[in-house]
């Protein structure tokens, strides 16, 4: 499959888009989990690993893989229509996100 021609340097644009998606997800995670839901997490203390035992590197690597999968699949499937492309996009996105979320959940 070919990437959609975004004009100019497509590789650079994909890398920048991946980093921006990763950064926005990190900020949203910080707001949602660090501020909004922190009191609920404190109530369920014994359910989670202690904070010093959390594998943050694995969690951030999983998030980076998620961002990469999302941006690459978007670049592969954008501008194409039809049921087959939609099913392929959904299947590949589900597989990529599922693998990443599985490893990220293990890190917690």
DSSP file (Angstrom, degrees, kcal/mol; ACC not computed):
  #  RESIDUE AA STRUCTURE BP1 BP2  ACC     N-H-->O    O-->H-N    N-H-->O    O-->H-N    TCO  KAPPA ALPHA  PHI   PSI    X-CA   Y-CA   Z-CA
    1    1 A X              0   0    0      0, 0.0     2,-0.3     0, 0.0    75,-0.0   0.000 360.0 360.0 360.0 150.4    0.0    0.0    0.0
    2    2 A X        -     0   0    0     74,-0.2     2,-0.2     1,-0.0     3,-0.1  -0.773 360.0-115.1-102.9 148.1    1.1    3.6   -0.6
    3    3 A X        -     0   0    0     -2,-0.3    73,-0.2     1,-0.1     2,-0.1  -0.513  41.1 -97.8 -74.0 149.9    0.9    6.4    1.8
    4    4 A X        -     0   0    0     71,-2.3     2,-1.1    -2,-0.2    -1,-0.1  -0.443  40.3-111.6 -64.2 141.1   -1.5    9.3    0.9
    5    5 A X        +     0   0    0      1,-0.2    -1,-0.1    -2,-0.1     3,-0.0  -0.669  39.1 174.8 -81.4 101.9    0.5   12.1   -0.8
    6    6 A X        -     0   0    0     -2,-1.1    -1,-0.2     2,-0.1     3,-0.1   0.499  50.1-108.6 -83.2  -4.0    0.3   14.9    1.8
    7    7 A X  S    S+     0   0    0      1,-0.3     2,-0.1    -3,-0.1    -1,-0.1   0.385  80.5  21.6  83.1 136.9    2.6   17.0   -0.3
    8    8 A X  S    S-     0   0    0      1,-0.1     2,-1.2    -3,-0.0    -1,-0.3  -0.446 123.5  -1.5  75.2-148.0    6.1   17.8    0.6
    9    9 A X     >  -     0   0    0      1,-0.2     4,-1.8    -2,-0.1     5,-0.1  -0.665  63.0-179.0 -84.5  96.0    8.0   15.6    3.0
   10   10 A X  H  > S+     0   0    0     -2,-1.2     4,-2.4     1,-0.2     5,-0.2   0.883  78.8  54.8 -65.7 -40.4    5.5   12.9    4.0
   11   11 A X  H  > S+     0   0    0      1,-0.2     4,-2.3     2,-0.2    -1,-0.2   0.923 108.8  47.8 -61.1 -45.1    7.8   11.1    6.4
   12   12 A X  H  > S+     0   0    0      1,-0.2     4,-2.5     2,-0.2    -1,-0.2   0.898 111.7  50.5 -63.0 -40.3    8.6   14.2    8.4
   13   13 A X  H  X S+     0   0    0     -4,-1.8     4,-2.5     2,-0.2    -1,-0.2   0.878 109.8  50.1 -66.8 -37.1    4.8   15.0    8.6
   14   14 A X  H  X S+     0   0    0     -4,-2.4     4,-2.3     2,-0.2    -2,-0.2   0.909 111.8  48.0 -66.7 -41.3    4.0   11.5    9.8
   15   15 A X  H  X S+     0   0    0     -4,-2.3     4,-2.3     2,-0.2    -2,-0.2   0.925 113.5  46.9 -65.1 -44.4    6.7   11.8   12.5
   16   16 A X  H  X S+     0   0    0     -4,-2.5     4,-2.4     1,-0.2    -2,-0.2   0.914 112.8  49.6 -63.8 -42.6    5.5   15.2   13.6
   17   17 A X  H  X S+     0   0    0     -4,-2.5     4,-2.5     2,-0.2    -1,-0.2   0.899 110.3  51.2 -63.8 -39.8    1.9   14.0   13.7
   18   18 A X  H  X S+     0   0    0     -4,-2.3     4,-2.5     1,-0.2    -2,-0.2   0.929 111.6  46.7 -62.1 -45.6    2.9   11.0   15.7
   19   19 A X  H  X S+     0   0    0     -4,-2.3     4,-2.5     1,-0.2    -2,-0.2   0.879 112.4  50.3 -65.8 -37.5    4.8   13.1   18.3
   20   20 A X  H  X S+     0   0    0     -4,-2.4     4,-2.7     2,-0.2    -2,-0.2   0.912 111.3  47.7 -67.3 -41.6    1.9   15.5   18.5
   21   21 A X  H  X S+     0   0    0     -4,-2.5     4,-2.5     2,-0.2    -2,-0.2   0.924 113.2  49.5 -63.2 -43.4   -0.7   12.8   19.1
   22   22 A X  H  X S+     0   0    0     -4,-2.5     4,-2.2    -5,-0.2    -2,-0.2   0.921 112.6  47.1 -60.4 -45.3    1.6   11.2   21.7
   23   23 A X  H  X S+     0   0    0     -4,-2.5     4,-2.2     2,-0.2    -2,-0.2   0.912 112.4  48.7 -64.9 -43.5    2.0   14.6   23.5
   24   24 A X  H  X S+     0   0    0     -4,-2.7     4,-2.7     1,-0.2    -1,-0.2   0.900 111.2  50.4 -65.0 -39.8   -1.7   15.3   23.4
   25   25 A X  H  X S+     0   0    0     -4,-2.5     4,-2.8     2,-0.2    -1,-0.2   0.903 110.0  51.0 -62.8 -39.9   -2.5   11.9   24.8
   26   26 A X  H  X S+     0   0    0     -4,-2.2     4,-2.2     2,-0.2    -2,-0.2   0.907 111.9  46.6 -64.1 -41.2    0.1   12.4   27.6
   27   27 A X  H  X S+     0   0    0     -4,-2.2     4,-2.3     2,-0.2    -2,-0.2   0.924 113.8  47.4 -66.9 -44.0   -1.5   15.7   28.5
   28   28 A X  H  X S+     0   0    0     -4,-2.7     4,-3.0     2,-0.2     5,-0.3   0.908 111.7  51.1 -64.4 -41.0   -5.0   14.3   28.5
   29   29 A X  H  X>S+     0   0    0     -4,-2.8     4,-2.6     1,-0.2     5,-0.8   0.907 109.7  50.8 -60.4 -41.7   -3.9   11.3   30.6
   30   30 A X  I  X>S+     0   0    0     -4,-2.2     4,-1.2     3,-0.2     5,-0.6   0.920 114.5  43.0 -62.2 -44.1   -2.3   13.7   33.1
   31   31 A X  I  X>S+     0   0    0     -4,-2.3     5,-2.1     3,-0.2     4,-1.2   0.953 121.6  38.3 -67.7 -49.4   -5.5   15.8   33.4
   32   32 A X  I  <>S+     0   0    0     -4,-3.0     5,-2.6     3,-0.2     6,-0.2   0.962 130.2  26.7 -69.5 -52.3   -7.9   12.9   33.5
   33   33 A X  I  <5S+     0   0    0     -4,-2.6    -3,-0.2    -5,-0.3    -2,-0.2   0.832 126.8  43.8 -84.4 -32.0   -6.0   10.4   35.6
   34   34 A X  I  <<S+     0   0    0     -4,-1.2    -3,-0.2    -5,-0.8    -2,-0.2   0.800 132.0  12.8 -83.2 -29.0   -3.8   12.8   37.6
   35   35 A X  I  <<S+     0   0    0     -4,-1.2     4,-0.3    -5,-0.6    -3,-0.2   0.810 129.1  37.9-113.0 -53.7   -6.4   15.4   38.5
   36   36 A X  I   <S+     0   0    0     -5,-2.1     3,-0.3     1,-0.2     4,-0.2   0.932 127.4  27.8 -73.1 -46.9  -10.0   14.3   37.8
   37   37 A X  S  ><S+     0   0    0     -5,-2.6     4,-2.2    -6,-0.2     3,-0.3   0.401  89.8  99.5 -98.9   2.5   -9.8   10.6   38.8
   38   38 A X  H  > S+     0   0    0      1,-0.2     4,-1.8    -6,-0.2    -1,-0.2   0.850  81.8  53.3 -62.0 -35.1   -7.0   10.7   41.4
   39   39 A X  H  > S+     0   0    0     -4,-0.3     4,-1.3    -3,-0.3    -1,-0.2   0.882 109.7  48.4 -68.8 -35.7   -9.5   10.7   44.4
   40   40 A X  H  > S+     0   0    0     -3,-0.3     4,-1.2    -4,-0.2    -2,-0.2   0.882 109.7  52.5 -68.9 -37.2  -11.2    7.6   43.1
   41   41 A X  H  < S+     0   0    0     -4,-2.2    -2,-0.2     1,-0.2    -1,-0.2   0.862 105.6  55.3 -65.0 -35.0   -7.9    5.9   42.6
   42   42 A X  H >< S+     0   0    0     -4,-1.8     3,-1.1     1,-0.2    -1,-0.2   0.851 104.1  54.1 -66.6 -33.8   -7.0    6.7   46.2
   43   43 A X  H 3< S+     0   0    0     -4,-1.3     3,-0.2     1,-0.3    -1,-0.2   0.815 110.0  46.8 -68.8 -29.4  -10.1    5.0   47.4
   44   44 A X  T >X S+     0   0    0     -4,-1.2     3,-1.7     1,-0.2     4,-0.7  -0.108  77.2 142.5-101.8  34.8   -9.2    1.8   45.5
   45   45 A X  G X4  +     0   0    0     -3,-1.1     3,-0.9     1,-0.3    -1,-0.2   0.829  63.5  49.9 -46.7 -52.7   -5.6    1.8   46.8
   46   46 A X  G 34 S+     0   0    0      1,-0.2    -1,-0.3    -3,-0.2    -2,-0.1   0.640 100.2  67.9 -70.8  -9.7   -4.9   -1.9   47.3
   47   47 A X  G <4 S+     0   0    0     -3,-1.7    -1,-0.2    -6,-0.2    -2,-0.2   0.862  97.0  58.5 -74.0 -35.4   -6.2   -2.8   43.8
   48   48 A X  S << S-     0   0    0     -3,-0.9     3,-0.1    -4,-0.7     2,-0.0  -0.513  92.6 -99.6 -96.2 160.3   -3.3   -1.0   42.0
   49   49 A X        -     0   0    0     59,-0.9    -1,-0.1    -2,-0.2     5,-0.1  -0.366  52.1 -90.1 -66.6 154.9    0.4   -1.5   42.2
   50   50 A X    >   -     0   0    0      1,-0.1     3,-1.6    -4,-0.1     4,-0.5  -0.372  39.1-113.1 -63.0 151.7    2.3    0.9   44.4
   51   51 A X  G >  S+     0   0    0      1,-0.3     3,-1.1     2,-0.2    -1,-0.1   0.845 116.2  56.0 -60.0 -35.8    3.5    3.9   42.4
   52   52 A X  G 3  S+     0   0    0      1,-0.2    -1,-0.3     3,-0.1    -2,-0.0   0.696 106.4  52.5 -69.6 -17.3    7.2    3.0   42.7
   53   53 A X  G <  S+     0   0    0     -3,-1.6    -1,-0.2    55,-0.1     2,-0.2   0.450  82.6 111.9 -97.0  -2.8    6.4   -0.4   41.1
   54   54 A X    <   -     0   0    0     -3,-1.1     2,-1.4    -4,-0.5    54,-0.2  -0.529  68.9-133.3 -74.3 136.1    4.6    1.0   38.1
   55   55 A X     >  +     0   0    0     52,-2.4     4,-1.8    -2,-0.2     3,-0.1  -0.645  33.6 169.9 -91.3  81.0    6.5    0.5   34.8
   56   56 A X  H  > S+     0   0    0     -2,-1.4     4,-2.5     1,-0.2     5,-0.2   0.834  72.7  57.6 -65.4 -33.6    6.2    4.0   33.4
   57   57 A X  H  > S+     0   0    0      1,-0.2     4,-2.3     2,-0.2    -1,-0.2   0.930 107.9  47.6 -62.9 -43.5    8.7    3.4   30.6
   58   58 A X  H  > S+     0   0    0      1,-0.2     4,-2.3     2,-0.2    -1,-0.2   0.883 111.1  51.8 -63.9 -38.2    6.5    0.5   29.3
   59   59 A X  H  X S+     0   0    0     -4,-1.8     4,-2.0     2,-0.2    -2,-0.2   0.922 112.0  45.0 -64.9 -44.2    3.4    2.6   29.6
   60   60 A X  H  X S+     0   0    0     -4,-2.5     4,-2.1     2,-0.2    -2,-0.2   0.850 111.6  52.4 -71.2 -33.1    4.9    5.5   27.5
   61   61 A X  H  X S+     0   0    0     -4,-2.3     4,-2.2    -5,-0.2    -1,-0.2   0.914 109.8  50.0 -65.0 -41.7    6.4    3.1   24.9
   62   62 A X  H  X S+     0   0    0     -4,-2.3     4,-2.3     1,-0.2    -2,-0.2   0.899 110.2  50.2 -62.9 -40.2    2.9    1.6   24.6
   63   63 A X  H  X S+     0   0    0     -4,-2.0     4,-2.4     2,-0.2    -1,-0.2   0.885 109.4  50.9 -64.5 -38.7    1.4    5.1   24.2
   64   64 A X  H  X S+     0   0    0     -4,-2.1     4,-2.3     2,-0.2    -2,-0.2   0.887 109.8  49.9 -66.7 -38.2    4.0    5.9   21.5
   65   65 A X  H  X S+     0   0    0     -4,-2.2     4,-2.8     2,-0.2    -2,-0.2   0.910 109.7  52.0 -64.8 -41.9    3.1    2.7   19.6
   66   66 A X  H  X S+     0   0    0     -4,-2.3     4,-2.5     1,-0.2    -2,-0.2   0.934 110.8  46.9 -58.5 -46.9   -0.6    3.6   19.9
   67   67 A X  H  X S+     0   0    0     -4,-2.4     4,-2.4     1,-0.2     5,-0.2   0.898 112.9  50.0 -63.1 -40.3    0.1    7.1   18.4
   68   68 A X  H  X S+     0   0    0     -4,-2.3     4,-2.8     2,-0.2     5,-0.3   0.926 111.0  48.5 -63.9 -45.4    2.3    5.5   15.6
   69   69 A X  H  X S+     0   0    0     -4,-2.8     4,-2.4     1,-0.2     5,-0.3   0.931 112.9  48.2 -61.1 -46.1   -0.4    3.0   14.7
   70   70 A X  H  X S+     0   0    0     -4,-2.5     4,-2.1    -5,-0.2    -2,-0.2   0.939 116.0  41.8 -61.0 -49.1   -3.1    5.6   14.6
   71   71 A X  H  X S+     0   0    0     -4,-2.4     4,-2.5     2,-0.2    -2,-0.2   0.911 115.8  48.6 -69.1 -42.6   -1.1    8.1   12.4
   72   72 A X  H  X S+     0   0    0     -4,-2.8     4,-2.0    -5,-0.2    -1,-0.2   0.916 113.1  47.2 -65.3 -42.2    0.3    5.4   10.1
   73   73 A X  H  X S+     0   0    0     -4,-2.4     4,-2.4    -5,-0.3    -1,-0.2   0.893 111.6  51.1 -66.5 -38.0   -3.1    3.8    9.5
   74   74 A X  H  X S+     0   0    0     -4,-2.1     4,-2.1    -5,-0.3    -2,-0.2   0.929 110.9  48.8 -61.6 -43.4   -4.7    7.2    8.9
   75   75 A X  H  < S+     0   0    0     -4,-2.5   -71,-2.3     1,-0.2    -2,-0.2   0.840 114.1  46.8 -66.3 -32.0   -1.9    8.0    6.4
   76   76 A X  H  < S+     0   0    0     -4,-2.0    -1,-0.2   -73,-0.2    -2,-0.2   0.864 123.2  30.7 -75.6 -36.2   -2.5    4.7    4.7
   77   77 A X  H >< S+     0   0    0     -4,-2.4     3,-1.6    -5,-0.1    -2,-0.2   0.553  86.0 115.3-105.7  -8.7   -6.3    4.8    4.5
   78   78 A X  T 3< S+     0   0    0     -4,-2.1     3,-0.1     1,-0.2    -4,-0.0  -0.361  81.8  19.8 -66.4 141.2   -7.1    8.6    4.2
   79   79 A X  T 3  S+     0   0    0      1,-0.3     2,-0.4   -75,-0.1    -1,-0.2   0.397 101.0 106.0  84.0  -3.1   -8.8    9.6    0.9
   80   80 A X    <   -     0   0    0     -3,-1.6    -1,-0.3     2,-0.0     2,-0.2  -0.878  50.5-167.2-108.8 142.3   -9.9    6.0    0.1
   81   81 A X        +     0   0    0     -2,-0.4     4,-0.3    -3,-0.1     3,-0.1  -0.711  30.6  78.9-122.2 173.6  -13.5    5.0    0.4
   82   82 A X  S  > S-     0   0    0     -2,-0.2     4,-1.9     1,-0.1     5,-0.1  -0.246  79.0 -80.9 112.5 161.0  -15.5    1.9    0.4
   83   83 A X  H  > S+     0   0    0      1,-0.2     4,-2.7     2,-0.2     5,-0.2   0.871 122.5  55.0 -66.1 -39.9  -16.4   -0.9    2.8
   84   84 A X  H  > S+     0   0    0      1,-0.2     4,-2.4     2,-0.2    -1,-0.2   0.909 110.1  45.9 -64.3 -42.1  -13.2   -2.9    2.3
   85   85 A X  H  > S+     0   0    0     -4,-0.3     4,-2.6     2,-0.2    -1,-0.2   0.896 113.6  49.7 -67.9 -38.9  -11.0    0.1    3.2
   86   86 A X  H  X S+     0   0    0     -4,-1.9     4,-2.5     2,-0.2    -2,-0.2   0.916 112.6  46.6 -64.9 -42.4  -13.2    0.8    6.2
   87   87 A X  H  X S+     0   0    0     -4,-2.7     4,-2.5     2,-0.2     5,-0.2   0.899 113.7  48.9 -66.5 -40.6  -13.1   -2.8    7.4
   88   88 A X  H  X S+     0   0    0     -4,-2.4     4,-2.5    -5,-0.2     5,-0.3   0.917 111.8  48.9 -64.6 -43.2   -9.3   -2.9    6.9
   89   89 A X  H  X S+     0   0    0     -4,-2.6     4,-2.6     1,-0.2     5,-0.2   0.942 113.9  46.1 -60.5 -48.0   -8.8    0.3    8.8
   90   90 A X  H  X S+     0   0    0     -4,-2.5     4,-2.4     2,-0.2    -2,-0.2   0.896 113.8  48.0 -63.7 -41.2  -10.9   -0.9   11.7
   91   91 A X  H  X S+     0   0    0     -4,-2.5     4,-2.3     2,-0.2    -1,-0.2   0.936 115.7  42.9 -66.7 -46.6   -9.3   -4.3   11.9
   92   92 A X  H  X S+     0   0    0     -4,-2.5     4,-2.7    -5,-0.2     5,-0.2   0.896 115.6  49.0 -68.2 -38.9   -5.8   -3.0   11.8
   93   93 A X  H  X S+     0   0    0     -4,-2.6     4,-2.7    -5,-0.3     5,-0.3   0.916 112.0  49.1 -65.9 -42.4   -6.5   -0.2   14.2
   94   94 A X  H  X S+     0   0    0     -4,-2.4     4,-2.2    -5,-0.2    -2,-0.2   0.908 113.7  46.2 -62.7 -42.1   -8.2   -2.6   16.6
   95   95 A X  H  X S+     0   0    0     -4,-2.3     4,-2.2     2,-0.2     5,-0.2   0.942 115.7  45.1 -65.6 -47.8   -5.3   -5.0   16.5
   96   96 A X  H  X S+     0   0    0     -4,-2.7     4,-1.9     1,-0.2    -2,-0.2   0.916 117.3  43.4 -64.1 -44.4   -2.7   -2.3   16.9
   97   97 A X  H  X S+     0   0    0     -4,-2.7     4,-3.0    -5,-0.2     5,-0.3   0.884 111.9  54.5 -69.3 -37.9   -4.5   -0.5   19.7
   98   98 A X  H  X S+     0   0    0     -4,-2.2     4,-2.0    -5,-0.3    -2,-0.2   0.915 109.6  46.7 -62.5 -43.1   -5.4   -3.8   21.4
   99   99 A X  H  X S+     0   0    0     -4,-2.2     4,-2.0     2,-0.2    -1,-0.2   0.923 115.4  46.4 -63.7 -43.8   -1.7   -4.9   21.5
  100  100 A X  H  X S+     0   0    0     -4,-1.9     4,-2.6     1,-0.2    -2,-0.2   0.914 112.6  48.3 -67.2 -43.5   -0.6   -1.6   22.8
  101  101 A X  H  X S+     0   0    0     -4,-3.0     4,-2.6     1,-0.2    -1,-0.2   0.861 109.2  55.7 -66.3 -34.6   -3.3   -1.3   25.5
  102  102 A X  H  X S+     0   0    0     -4,-2.0     4,-1.5    -5,-0.3    -2,-0.2   0.934 112.1  40.8 -62.6 -46.8   -2.5   -4.8   26.6
  103  103 A X  H  X S+     0   0    0     -4,-2.0     4,-1.4     2,-0.2    -2,-0.2   0.879 115.2  51.9 -69.7 -37.4    1.2   -4.0   27.2
  104  104 A X  H  X S+     0   0    0     -4,-2.6     4,-0.7     1,-0.2    -2,-0.2   0.888 108.3  51.6 -65.4 -38.0    0.3   -0.6   28.7
  105  105 A X  H >< S+     0   0    0     -4,-2.6     3,-0.6     1,-0.2    -1,-0.2   0.842 105.0  56.2 -66.2 -33.3   -2.1   -2.3   31.1
  106  106 A X  H 3< S+     0   0    0     -4,-1.5    -1,-0.2     1,-0.2    -2,-0.2   0.854 100.9  59.2 -64.1 -34.3    0.6   -4.7   32.2
  107  107 A X  H 3<        0   0    0     -4,-1.4   -52,-2.4     1,-0.3    -1,-0.2   0.738 360.0 360.0 -67.8 -22.1    2.8   -1.8   33.1
  108  108 A X    <<        0   0    0     -4,-0.7   -59,-0.9    -3,-0.6    -1,-0.3   0.479 360.0 360.0 -80.2 360.0    0.2   -0.6   35.6
